[in-house]
Amino acid sequence: MDFPPPLDVADNTQKYDYVVIPVSLKGTVKTGGVNPFGLVGFGVGFLLSSETEFKSDVTLEDGTDIEDPDVTLELGLGVDIPAGDKLTITVEGRYSLGLASIGPDDGNDIHSRTALIMGGVSMNL
């Protein structure tokens, strides 16, 4: 009888999929050209799914003990670049840090962290 290899629980990757609703304040420095800006705010994230991948290529869906929702501090910097009379190109970086532990109540202190690089185009109608 063949048995699967033992799972190495010390060497695994845990993946959590969230949908996050950010609420931010944006401050812009108008320079007449490229306009730098900063963001500060908070986000509320809701867990959609979680899984654990083990080094032995086994993936398990978790019946997770992760605390939901996740509340985060959002910080960001970026630039708005005018591209003609009606278009603006935006490049932005954000960092999100979990304010409360999302780990189970077993003494593990787990905080979410996310780094984002975003770009966009806006059009004045």
ABEGO torsion letter per residue (X at the ends): XBBBBBBBAABBBBBBBBBBBBBBBBBBBBAGBBBBBBBBEBBBBBBABBBBBBAAGBBBBBBBABBOBBBBBBBBBBBBBBBEAABBBBBBBBBBBBABBABBBAGBBBBBBBBBBBBBBBBBX
